[in-house]
Amino acid sequence: MLSIATECNARAGRLEEAFASLALQAQLPFIDLLWMDHCPPLEVMRADPRFSEARATVAARAAELWA
């Protein structure tokens, strides 16, 4: 549900809400880097340091899982 909220808020231009749901999602056992890297509505978020921080958290978790 947080992915959907992030996408919908990003698409609607509500970036603060999108980043809030993305930050929550990054704290959960979430590992979908493909979604983070390729979801079109998230394009507007990718240059922001908050996105990089959330992605780094998710990437570290994914690396631990697949190591």
PQR file with spaces between the fields and no chain letter, atoms N, CA, C, O and H, PARSE charges and radii, in Angstrom:
ATOM       1  N    MET     1       0.819   -1.200    0.000 -0.4000 1.5000
ATOM       2  CA   MET     1       0.000    0.000    0.000 -0.0000 2.0000
ATOM       3  C    MET     1       0.862    1.263    0.000  0.5500 1.7000
ATOM       4  O    MET     1       0.478    2.277   -0.583 -0.5500 1.4000
ATOM       5  N    LEU     2       2.024    1.202    0.652 -0.4000 1.5000
ATOM       6  CA   LEU     2       2.884    2.380    0.672 -0.0000 2.0000
ATOM       7  C    LEU     2       3.443    2.685   -0.708  0.5500 1.7000
ATOM       8  O    LEU     2       3.646    3.851   -1.047 -0.5500 1.4000
ATOM       9  H    LEU     2       2.335    0.378    1.126  0.4000 1.0000
ATOM      10  N    SER     3       3.692    1.665   -1.503 -0.4000 1.5000
ATOM      11  CA   SER     3       4.157    1.895   -2.880 -0.0000 2.0000
ATOM      12  C    SER     3       3.100    2.643   -3.674  0.5500 1.7000
ATOM      13  O    SER     3       3.408    3.590   -4.398 -0.5500 1.4000
ATOM      14  H    SER     3       3.527    0.718   -1.228  0.4000 1.0000
ATOM      15  N    ILE     4       1.872    2.221   -3.535 -0.4000 1.5000
ATOM      16  CA   ILE     4       0.773    2.873   -4.245 -0.0000 2.0000
ATOM      17  C    ILE     4       0.629    4.319   -3.772  0.5500 1.7000
ATOM      18  O    ILE     4       0.444    5.225   -4.584 -0.5500 1.4000
ATOM      19  H    ILE     4       1.621    1.452   -2.946  0.4000 1.0000
ATOM      20  N    ALA     5       0.713    4.530   -2.480 -0.4000 1.5000
ATOM      21  CA   ALA     5       0.612    5.889   -1.944 -0.0000 2.0000
ATOM      22  C    ALA     5       1.756    6.758   -2.465  0.5500 1.7000
ATOM      23  O    ALA     5       1.542    7.915   -2.826 -0.5500 1.4000
ATOM      24  H    ALA     5       0.863    3.794   -1.820  0.4000 1.0000
ATOM      25  N    THR     6       2.951    6.210   -2.505 -0.4000 1.5000
ATOM      26  CA   THR     6       4.099    6.960   -3.013 -0.0000 2.0000
ATOM      27  C    THR     6       3.883    7.346   -4.472  0.5500 1.7000
ATOM      28  O    THR     6       4.080    8.500   -4.854 -0.5500 1.4000
ATOM      29  H    THR     6       3.125    5.270   -2.212  0.4000 1.0000
ATOM      30  N    GLU     7       3.483    6.382   -5.273 -0.4000 1.5000
ATOM      31  CA   GLU     7       3.244    6.653   -6.701 -0.0000 2.0000
ATOM      32  C    GLU     7       2.142    7.679   -6.912  0.5500 1.7000
ATOM      33  O    GLU     7       2.315    8.628   -7.677 -0.5500 1.4000
ATOM      34  H    GLU     7       3.323    5.444   -4.962  0.4000 1.0000
ATOM      35  N    CYS     8       1.016    7.497   -6.243 -0.4000 1.5000
ATOM      36  CA   CYS     8      -0.118    8.414   -6.424 -0.0000 2.0000
ATOM      37  C    CYS     8       0.243    9.831   -5.995  0.5500 1.7000
ATOM      38  O    CYS     8      -0.074   10.796   -6.690 -0.5500 1.4000
ATOM      39  H    CYS     8       0.875    6.726   -5.622  0.4000 1.0000
ATOM      40  N    ASN     9       0.903    9.950   -4.858 -0.4000 1.5000
ATOM      41  CA   ASN     9       1.291   11.281   -4.395 -0.0000 2.0000
ATOM      42  C    ASN     9       2.318   11.926   -5.314  0.5500 1.7000
ATOM      43  O    ASN     9       2.243   13.126   -5.578 -0.5500 1.4000
ATOM      44  H    ASN     9       1.160    9.166   -4.294  0.4000 1.0000
ATOM      45  N    ALA    10       3.272   11.150   -5.801 -0.4000 1.5000
ATOM      46  CA   ALA    10       4.269   11.698   -6.728 -0.0000 2.0000
ATOM      47  C    ALA    10       3.598   12.153   -8.016  0.5500 1.7000
ATOM      48  O    ALA    10       3.888   13.236   -8.526 -0.5500 1.4000
ATOM      49  H    ALA    10       3.333   10.175   -5.587  0.4000 1.0000
ATOM      50  N    ARG    11       2.716   11.338   -8.530 -0.4000 1.5000
ATOM      51  CA   ARG    11       2.023   11.678   -9.776 -0.0000 2.0000
ATOM      52  C    ARG    11       1.179   12.941   -9.614  0.5500 1.7000
ATOM      53  O    ARG    11       1.052   13.731  -10.550 -0.5500 1.4000
ATOM      54  H    ARG    11       2.481   10.459   -8.116  0.4000 1.0000
ATOM      55  N    ALA    12       0.604   13.130   -8.432 -0.4000 1.5000
ATOM      56  CA   ALA    12      -0.239   14.295   -8.178 -0.0000 2.0000
ATOM      57  C    ALA    12       0.563   15.529   -7.773  0.5500 1.7000
ATOM      58  O    ALA    12      -0.007   16.598   -7.554 -0.5500 1.4000
ATOM      59  H    ALA    12       0.707   12.488   -7.672  0.4000 1.0000
ATOM      60  N    GLY    13       1.884   15.383   -7.673 -0.4000 1.5000
ATOM      61  CA   GLY    13       2.710   16.521   -7.298 -0.0000 2.0000
ATOM      62  C    GLY    13       2.786   16.773   -5.810  0.5500 1.7000
ATOM      63  O    GLY    13       3.299   17.804   -5.375 -0.5500 1.4000
ATOM      64  H    GLY    13       2.347   14.514   -7.850  0.4000 1.0000
ATOM      65  N    ARG    14       2.280   15.841   -5.029 -0.4000 1.5000
ATOM      66  CA   ARG    14       2.336   15.969   -3.562 -0.0000 2.0000
ATOM      67  C    ARG    14       3.616   15.274   -3.081  0.5500 1.7000
ATOM      68  O    ARG    14       3.576   14.181   -2.516 -0.5500 1.4000
ATOM      69  H    ARG    14       1.863   15.004   -5.382  0.4000 1.0000
ATOM      70  N    LEU    15       4.746   15.938   -3.321 -0.4000 1.5000
ATOM      71  CA   LEU    15       6.037   15.289   -3.086 -0.0000 2.0000
ATOM      72  C    LEU    15       6.349   15.067   -1.609  0.5500 1.7000
ATOM      73  O    LEU    15       6.987   14.075   -1.259 -0.5500 1.4000
ATOM      74  H    LEU    15       4.778   16.826   -3.780  0.4000 1.0000
ATOM      75  N    GLU    16       5.916   15.962   -0.748 -0.4000 1.5000
ATOM      76  CA   GLU    16       6.174   15.748    0.681 -0.0000 2.0000
ATOM      77  C    GLU    16       5.488   14.472    1.159  0.5500 1.7000
ATOM      78  O    GLU    16       6.073   13.692    1.910 -0.5500 1.4000
ATOM      79  H    GLU    16       5.397   16.769   -1.032  0.4000 1.0000
ATOM      80  N    GLU    17       4.262   14.265    0.730 -0.4000 1.5000
ATOM      81  CA   GLU    17       3.539   13.042    1.092 -0.0000 2.0000
ATOM      82  C    GLU    17       4.197   11.819    0.453  0.5500 1.7000
ATOM      83  O    GLU    17       4.282   10.759    1.074 -0.5500 1.4000
ATOM      84  H    GLU    17       3.786   14.900    0.121  0.4000 1.0000
ATOM      85  N    ALA    18       4.655   11.969   -0.777 -0.4000 1.5000
ATOM      86  CA   ALA    18       5.338   10.862   -1.459 -0.0000 2.0000
ATOM      87  C    ALA    18       6.612   10.481   -0.720  0.5500 1.7000
ATOM      88  O    ALA    18       6.891    9.297   -0.529 -0.5500 1.4000
ATOM      89  H    ALA    18       4.585   12.830   -1.281  0.4000 1.0000
ATOM      90  N    PHE    19       7.382   11.471   -0.305 -0.4000 1.5000
ATOM      91  CA   PHE    19       8.613   11.169    0.426 -0.0000 2.0000
ATOM      92  C    PHE    19       8.315   10.581    1.804  0.5500 1.7000
ATOM      93  O    PHE    19       9.070    9.740    2.292 -0.5500 1.4000
ATOM      94  H    PHE    19       7.156   12.433   -0.460  0.4000 1.0000
ATOM      95  N    ALA    20       7.238   11.009    2.427 -0.4000 1.5000
ATOM      96  CA   ALA    20       6.874   10.451    3.733 -0.0000 2.0000
ATOM      97  C    ALA    20       6.544    8.965    3.604  0.5500 1.7000
ATOM      98  O    ALA    20       6.993    8.161    4.421 -0.5500 1.4000
ATOM      99  H    ALA    20       6.625   11.692    2.031  0.4000 1.0000
ATOM     100  N    SER    21       5.771    8.595    2.597 -0.4000 1.5000
ATOM     101  CA   SER    21       5.436    7.177    2.440 -0.0000 2.0000
ATOM     102  C    SER    21       6.645    6.371    1.986  0.5500 1.7000
ATOM     103  O    SER    21       6.789    5.210    2.367 -0.5500 1.4000
ATOM     104  H    SER    21       5.406    9.248    1.933  0.4000 1.0000
ATOM     105  N    LEU    22       7.512    6.967    1.180 -0.4000 1.5000
ATOM     106  CA   LEU    22       8.734    6.267    0.765 -0.0000 2.0000
ATOM     107  C    LEU    22       9.650    6.019    1.963  0.5500 1.7000
ATOM     108  O    LEU    22      10.237    4.943    2.085 -0.5500 1.4000
ATOM     109  H    LEU    22       7.395    7.910    0.870  0.4000 1.0000
ATOM     110  N    ALA    23       9.773    7.000    2.839 -0.4000 1.5000
ATOM     111  CA   ALA    23      10.609    6.842    4.035 -0.0000 2.0000
ATOM     112  C    ALA    23      10.065    5.739    4.938  0.5500 1.7000
ATOM     113  O    ALA    23      10.835    4.948    5.483 -0.5500 1.4000
ATOM     114  H    ALA    23       9.297    7.874    2.741  0.4000 1.0000
ATOM     115  N    LEU    24       8.749    5.683    5.098 -0.4000 1.5000
ATOM     116  CA   LEU    24       8.152    4.602    5.890 -0.0000 2.0000
ATOM     117  C    LEU    24       8.431    3.248    5.260  0.5500 1.7000
ATOM     118  O    LEU    24       8.772    2.282    5.942 -0.5500 1.4000
ATOM     119  H    LEU    24       8.124    6.325    4.655  0.4000 1.0000
ATOM     120  N    GLN    25       8.282    3.201    3.954 -0.4000 1.5000
ATOM     121  CA   GLN    25       8.499    1.954    3.222 -0.0000 2.0000
ATOM     122  C    GLN    25       9.942    1.481    3.369  0.5500 1.7000
ATOM     123  O    GLN    25      10.192    0.284    3.505 -0.5500 1.4000
ATOM     124  H    GLN    25       8.005    3.986    3.400  0.4000 1.0000
ATOM     125  N    ALA    26      10.878    2.401    3.343 -0.4000 1.5000
ATOM     126  CA   ALA    26      12.293    2.038    3.448 -0.0000 2.0000
ATOM     127  C    ALA    26      12.621    1.427    4.807  0.5500 1.7000
ATOM     128  O    ALA    26      13.608    0.703    4.940 -0.5500 1.4000
ATOM     129  H    ALA    26      10.675    3.374    3.232  0.4000 1.0000
ATOM     130  N    GLN    27      11.804    1.713    5.812 -0.4000 1.5000
ATOM     131  CA   GLN    27      12.043    1.151    7.143 -0.0000 2.0000
ATOM     132  C    GLN    27      11.458   -0.250    7.309  0.5500 1.7000
ATOM     133  O    GLN    27      11.756   -0.940    8.284 -0.5500 1.4000
ATOM     134  H    GLN    27      11.002    2.301    5.704  0.4000 1.0000
ATOM     135  N    LEU    28      10.636   -0.662    6.366 -0.4000 1.5000
ATOM     136  CA   LEU    28      10.031   -1.994    6.406 -0.0000 2.0000
ATOM     137  C    LEU    28      10.920   -2.992    5.668  0.5500 1.7000
ATOM     138  O    LEU    28      11.897   -2.586    5.039 -0.5500 1.4000
ATOM     139  H    LEU    28      10.394   -0.102    5.574  0.4000 1.0000
ATOM     140  N    PRO    29      10.609   -4.272    5.728 -0.5600 1.5000
ATOM     141  CA   PRO    29      11.405   -5.257    4.986  0.2800 2.0000
ATOM     142  C    PRO    29      11.091   -5.203    3.488  0.5500 1.7000
ATOM     143  O    PRO    29      10.537   -6.144    2.920 -0.5500 1.4000
ATOM     144  N    PHE    30      11.450   -4.107    2.880 -0.4000 1.5000
ATOM     145  CA   PHE    30      11.166   -3.820    1.474 -0.0000 2.0000
ATOM     146  C    PHE    30      12.476   -3.893    0.697  0.5500 1.7000
ATOM     147  O    PHE    30      13.476   -3.323    1.132 -0.5500 1.4000
ATOM     148  H    PHE    30      11.901   -3.343    3.341  0.4000 1.0000
ATOM     149  N    ILE    31      12.491   -4.590   -0.456 -0.4000 1.5000
ATOM     150  CA   ILE    31      13.740   -4.736   -1.224 -0.0000 2.0000
ATOM     151  C    ILE    31      13.568   -4.468   -2.719  0.5500 1.7000
ATOM     152  O    ILE    31      14.435   -4.849   -3.506 -0.5500 1.4000
ATOM     153  H    ILE    31      11.678   -5.053   -0.809  0.4000 1.0000
ATOM     154  N    ASP    32      12.493   -3.834   -3.125 -0.4000 1.5000
ATOM     155  CA   ASP    32      12.199   -3.686   -4.550 -0.0000 2.0000
ATOM     156  C    ASP    32      12.933   -2.504   -5.182  0.5500 1.7000
ATOM     157  O    ASP    32      12.354   -1.442   -5.411 -0.5500 1.4000
ATOM     158  H    ASP    32      11.789   -3.524   -2.486  0.4000 1.0000
ATOM     159  N    LEU    33      14.224   -2.716   -5.458 -0.4000 1.5000
ATOM     160  CA   LEU    33      15.022   -1.672   -6.094 -0.0000 2.0000
ATOM     161  C    LEU    33      14.597   -1.424   -7.534  0.5500 1.7000
ATOM     162  O    LEU    33      14.716   -0.302   -8.029 -0.5500 1.4000
ATOM     163  H    LEU    33      14.694   -3.579   -5.272  0.4000 1.0000
ATOM     164  N    LEU    34      14.105   -2.449   -8.210 -0.4000 1.5000
ATOM     165  CA   LEU    34      13.635   -2.247   -9.583 -0.0000 2.0000
ATOM     166  C    LEU    34      12.498   -1.238   -9.618  0.5500 1.7000
ATOM     167  O    LEU    34      12.461   -0.367  -10.488 -0.5500 1.4000
ATOM     168  H    LEU    34      14.009   -3.360   -7.809  0.4000 1.0000
ATOM     169  N    TRP    35      11.582   -1.351   -8.685 -0.4000 1.5000
ATOM     170  CA   TRP    35      10.487   -0.385   -8.602 -0.0000 2.0000
ATOM     171  C    TRP    35      11.043    1.017   -8.348  0.5500 1.7000
ATOM     172  O    TRP    35      10.658    1.974   -9.020 -0.5500 1.4000
ATOM     173  H    TRP    35      11.612   -2.058   -7.978  0.4000 1.0000
ATOM     174  N    MET    36      11.940    1.129   -7.386 -0.4000 1.5000
ATOM     175  CA   MET    36      12.493    2.436   -7.056 -0.0000 2.0000
ATOM     176  C    MET    36      13.232    3.048   -8.241  0.5500 1.7000
ATOM     177  O    MET    36      13.158    4.256   -8.465 -0.5500 1.4000
ATOM     178  H    MET    36      12.253    0.351   -6.841  0.4000 1.0000
ATOM     179  N    ASP    37      13.932    2.233   -8.987 -0.4000 1.5000
ATOM     180  CA   ASP    37      14.759    2.741  -10.083 -0.0000 2.0000
ATOM     181  C    ASP    37      14.005    2.984  -11.383  0.5500 1.7000
ATOM     182  O    ASP    37      14.455    3.771  -12.216 -0.5500 1.4000
ATOM     183  H    ASP    37      13.992    1.251   -8.806  0.4000 1.0000
ATOM     184  N    HIS    38      12.863    2.322  -11.574 -0.4000 1.5000
ATOM     185  CA   HIS    38      12.223    2.376  -12.886 -0.0000 2.0000
ATOM     186  C    HIS    38      10.763    2.816  -12.897  0.5500 1.7000
ATOM     187  O    HIS    38      10.189    2.981  -13.974 -0.5500 1.4000
ATOM     188  H    HIS    38      12.497    1.682  -10.897  0.4000 1.0000
ATOM     189  N    CYS    39      10.161    3.005  -11.766 -0.4000 1.5000
ATOM     190  CA   CYS    39       8.747    3.419  -11.733 -0.0000 2.0000
ATOM     191  C    CYS    39       8.637    4.855  -12.262  0.5500 1.7000
ATOM     192  O    CYS    39       9.211    5.773  -11.675 -0.5500 1.4000
ATOM     193  H    CYS    39      10.627    2.871  -10.892  0.4000 1.0000
ATOM     194  N    PRO    40       7.911    5.054  -13.357 -0.5600 1.5000
ATOM     195  CA   PRO    40       7.839    6.392  -13.960  0.2800 2.0000
ATOM     196  C    PRO    40       7.375    7.515  -13.030  0.5500 1.7000
ATOM     197  O    PRO    40       7.964    8.595  -13.081 -0.5500 1.4000
ATOM     198  N    PRO    41       6.367    7.330  -12.193 -0.5600 1.5000
ATOM     199  CA   PRO    41       5.960    8.448  -11.331  0.2800 2.0000
ATOM     200  C    PRO    41       7.049    8.893  -10.343  0.5500 1.7000
ATOM     201  O    PRO    41       7.024   10.022   -9.853 -0.5500 1.4000
ATOM     202  N    LEU    42       7.989    8.012  -10.060 -0.4000 1.5000
ATOM     203  CA   LEU    42       9.038    8.367   -9.100 -0.0000 2.0000
ATOM     204  C    LEU    42      10.162    9.182   -9.725  0.5500 1.7000
ATOM     205  O    LEU    42      11.061    9.634   -9.017 -0.5500 1.4000
ATOM     206  H    LEU    42       8.009    7.095  -10.458  0.4000 1.0000
ATOM     207  N    GLU    43      10.127    9.373  -11.024 -0.4000 1.5000
ATOM     208  CA   GLU    43      11.174   10.129  -11.715 -0.0000 2.0000
ATOM     209  C    GLU    43      11.380   11.501  -11.088  0.5500 1.7000
ATOM     210  O    GLU    43      12.517   11.958  -10.962 -0.5500 1.4000
ATOM     211  H    GLU    43       9.397    9.006  -11.600  0.4000 1.0000
ATOM     212  N    VAL    44      10.299   12.161  -10.694 -0.4000 1.5000
ATOM     213  CA   VAL    44      10.399   13.502  -10.105 -0.0000 2.0000
ATOM     214  C    VAL    44      11.077   13.490   -8.744  0.5500 1.7000
ATOM     215  O    VAL    44      11.474   14.541   -8.242 -0.5500 1.4000
ATOM     216  H    VAL    44       9.377   11.790  -10.796  0.4000 1.0000
ATOM     217  N    MET    45      11.214   12.316   -8.144 -0.4000 1.5000
ATOM     218  CA   MET    45      11.787   12.200   -6.808 -0.0000 2.0000
ATOM     219  C    MET    45      13.250   11.790   -6.807  0.5500 1.7000
ATOM     220  O    MET    45      13.951   12.010   -5.819 -0.5500 1.4000
ATOM     221  H    MET    45      10.891   11.462   -8.552  0.4000 1.0000
ATOM     222  N    ARG    46      13.711   11.210   -7.872 -0.4000 1.5000
ATOM     223  CA   ARG    46      15.021   10.545   -7.871 -0.0000 2.0000
ATOM     224  C    ARG    46      16.209   11.478   -7.651  0.5500 1.7000
ATOM     225  O    ARG    46      17.237   11.028   -7.145 -0.5500 1.4000
ATOM     226  H    ARG    46      13.142   11.032   -8.674  0.4000 1.0000
ATOM     227  N    ALA    47      16.115   12.727   -8.001 -0.4000 1.5000
ATOM     228  CA   ALA    47      17.241   13.654   -7.821 -0.0000 2.0000
ATOM     229  C    ALA    47      17.332   14.195   -6.393  0.5500 1.7000
ATOM     230  O    ALA    47      18.321   14.833   -6.032 -0.5500 1.4000
ATOM     231  H    ALA    47      15.280   13.093   -8.412  0.4000 1.0000
ATOM     232  N    ASP    48      16.322   13.948   -5.597 -0.4000 1.5000
ATOM     233  CA   ASP    48      16.270   14.472   -4.231 -0.0000 2.0000
ATOM     234  C    ASP    48      17.101   13.586   -3.295  0.5500 1.7000
ATOM     235  O    ASP    48      17.039   12.361   -3.397 -0.5500 1.4000
ATOM     236  H    ASP    48      15.519   13.430   -5.890  0.4000 1.0000
ATOM     237  N    PRO    49      17.868   14.181   -2.393 -0.5600 1.5000
ATOM     238  CA   PRO    49      18.667   13.390   -1.447  0.2800 2.0000
ATOM     239  C    PRO    49      17.834   12.442   -0.586  0.5500 1.7000
ATOM     240  O    PRO    49      18.334   11.403   -0.155 -0.5500 1.4000
ATOM     241  N    ARG    50      16.582   12.781   -0.333 -0.4000 1.5000
ATOM     242  CA   ARG    50      15.734   11.891    0.462 -0.0000 2.0000
ATOM     243  C    ARG    50      15.480   10.584   -0.279  0.5500 1.7000
ATOM     244  O    ARG    50      15.390    9.523    0.338 -0.5500 1.4000
ATOM     245  H    ARG    50      16.176   13.625   -0.683  0.4000 1.0000
ATOM     246  N    PHE    51      15.367   10.660   -1.588 -0.4000 1.5000
ATOM     247  CA   PHE    51      15.201    9.441   -2.376 -0.0000 2.0000
ATOM     248  C    PHE    51      16.483    8.606   -2.293  0.5500 1.7000
ATOM     249  O    PHE    51      16.427    7.393   -2.090 -0.5500 1.4000
ATOM     250  H    PHE    51      15.441   11.522   -2.090  0.4000 1.0000
ATOM     251  N    SER    52      17.626    9.258   -2.452 -0.4000 1.5000
ATOM     252  CA   SER    52      18.912    8.546   -2.386 -0.0000 2.0000
ATOM     253  C    SER    52      19.097    7.858   -1.042  0.5500 1.7000
ATOM     254  O    SER    52      19.605    6.739   -0.971 -0.5500 1.4000
ATOM     255  H    SER    52      17.671   10.243   -2.617  0.4000 1.0000
ATOM     256  N    GLU    53      18.685    8.528    0.013 -0.4000 1.5000
ATOM     257  CA   GLU    53      18.798    7.949    1.359 -0.0000 2.0000
ATOM     258  C    GLU    53      17.915    6.706    1.495  0.5500 1.7000
ATOM     259  O    GLU    53      18.363    5.672    1.993 -0.5500 1.4000
ATOM     260  H    GLU    53      18.272    9.437   -0.044  0.4000 1.0000
ATOM     261  N    ALA    54      16.671    6.811    1.055 -0.4000 1.5000
ATOM     262  CA   ALA    54      15.754    5.670    1.127 -0.0000 2.0000
ATOM     263  C    ALA    54      16.272    4.530    0.250  0.5500 1.7000
ATOM     264  O    ALA    54      16.215    3.367    0.649 -0.5500 1.4000
ATOM     265  H    ALA    54      16.307    7.651    0.651  0.4000 1.0000
ATOM     266  N    ARG    55      16.774    4.854   -0.940 -0.4000 1.5000
ATOM     267  CA   ARG    55      17.280    3.827   -1.837 -0.0000 2.0000
ATOM     268  C    ARG    55      18.490    3.125   -1.235  0.5500 1.7000
ATOM     269  O    ARG    55      18.626    1.907   -1.354 -0.5500 1.4000
ATOM     270  H    ARG    55      16.820    5.799   -1.264  0.4000 1.0000
ATOM     271  N    ALA    56      19.363    3.883   -0.591 -0.4000 1.5000
ATOM     272  CA   ALA    56      20.537    3.277    0.046 -0.0000 2.0000
ATOM     273  C    ALA    56      20.126    2.303    1.148  0.5500 1.7000
ATOM     274  O    ALA    56      20.727    1.238    1.291 -0.5500 1.4000
ATOM     275  H    ALA    56      19.252    4.873   -0.494  0.4000 1.0000
ATOM     276  N    THR    57      19.122    2.657    1.915 -0.4000 1.5000
ATOM     277  CA   THR    57      18.618    1.773    2.964 -0.0000 2.0000
ATOM     278  C    THR    57      18.080    0.479    2.365  0.5500 1.7000
ATOM     279  O    THR    57      18.385   -0.613    2.845 -0.5500 1.4000
ATOM     280  H    THR    57      18.634    3.523    1.799  0.4000 1.0000
ATOM     281  N    VAL    58      17.283    0.612    1.319 -0.4000 1.5000
ATOM     282  CA   VAL    58      16.686   -0.555    0.663 -0.0000 2.0000
ATOM     283  C    VAL    58      17.780   -1.398   -0.011  0.5500 1.7000
ATOM     284  O    VAL    58      17.747   -2.627    0.052 -0.5500 1.4000
ATOM     285  H    VAL    58      17.036    1.499    0.929  0.4000 1.0000
ATOM     286  N    ALA    59      18.737   -0.739   -0.646 -0.4000 1.5000
ATOM     287  CA   ALA    59      19.821   -1.474   -1.325 -0.0000 2.0000
ATOM     288  C    ALA    59      20.655   -2.265   -0.331  0.5500 1.7000
ATOM     289  O    ALA    59      21.037   -3.402   -0.609 -0.5500 1.4000
ATOM     290  H    ALA    59      18.764    0.259   -0.697  0.4000 1.0000
ATOM     291  N    ALA    60      20.938   -1.684    0.812 -0.4000 1.5000
ATOM     292  CA   ALA    60      21.716   -2.400    1.840 -0.0000 2.0000
ATOM     293  C    ALA    60      20.957   -3.638    2.319  0.5500 1.7000
ATOM     294  O    ALA    60      21.542   -4.707    2.496 -0.5500 1.4000
ATOM     295  H    ALA    60      20.628   -0.760    1.038  0.4000 1.0000
ATOM     296  N    ARG    61      19.667   -3.482    2.522 -0.4000 1.5000
ATOM     297  CA   ARG    61      18.845   -4.618    2.954 -0.0000 2.0000
ATOM     298  C    ARG    61      18.824   -5.706    1.879  0.5500 1.7000
ATOM     299  O    ARG    61      18.958   -6.891    2.184 -0.5500 1.4000
ATOM     300  H    ARG    61      19.192   -2.614    2.378  0.4000 1.0000
ATOM     301  N    ALA    62      18.658   -5.301    0.640 -0.4000 1.5000
ATOM     302  CA   ALA    62      18.626   -6.273   -0.462 -0.0000 2.0000
ATOM     303  C    ALA    62      19.976   -6.993   -0.575  0.5500 1.7000
ATOM     304  O    ALA    62      20.019   -8.202   -0.806 -0.5500 1.4000
ATOM     305  H    ALA    62      18.549   -4.338    0.392  0.4000 1.0000
ATOM     306  N    ALA    63      21.050   -6.266   -0.415 -0.4000 1.5000
ATOM     307  CA   ALA    63      22.375   -6.877   -0.499 -0.0000 2.0000
ATOM     308  C    ALA    63      22.570   -7.915    0.602  0.5500 1.7000
ATOM     309  O    ALA    63      23.149   -8.974    0.359 -0.5500 1.4000
ATOM     310  H    ALA    63      21.015   -5.284   -0.227  0.4000 1.0000
ATOM     311  N    GLU    64      22.097   -7.623    1.794 -0.4000 1.5000
ATOM     312  CA   GLU    64      22.198   -8.581    2.904 -0.0000 2.0000
ATOM     313  C    GLU    64      21.403   -9.839    2.599  0.5500 1.7000
ATOM     314  O    GLU    64      21.849  -10.953    2.873 -0.5500 1.4000
ATOM     315  H    GLU    64      21.627   -6.763    1.991  0.4000 1.0000
ATOM     316  N    LEU    65      20.233   -9.650    2.036 -0.4000 1.5000
ATOM     317  CA   LEU    65      19.373  -10.784    1.733 -0.0000 2.0000
ATOM     318  C    LEU    65      19.978  -11.692    0.662  0.5500 1.7000
ATOM     319  O    LEU    65      19.910  -12.916    0.773 -0.5500 1.4000
ATOM     320  H    LEU    65      19.871   -8.744    1.814  0.4000 1.0000
ATOM     321  N    TRP    66      20.563  -11.100   -0.364 -0.4000 1.5000
ATOM     322  CA   TRP    66      21.057  -11.867   -1.498 -0.0000 2.0000
ATOM     323  C    TRP    66      22.539  -12.240   -1.389  0.5500 1.7000
ATOM     324  O    TRP    66      23.088  -12.864   -2.297 -0.5500 1.4000
ATOM     325  H    TRP    66      20.618  -10.106   -0.454  0.4000 1.0000
ATOM     326  N    ALA    67      23.183  -11.862   -0.289 -0.4000 1.5000
ATOM     327  CA   ALA    67      24.609  -12.193   -0.111 -0.0000 2.0000
ATOM     328  C    ALA    67      24.807  -13.642    0.254  0.5500 1.7000
ATOM     329  O    ALA    67      25.942  -14.083    0.437 -0.5500 1.4000
ATOM     330  H    ALA    67      22.737  -11.355    0.449  0.4000 1.0000
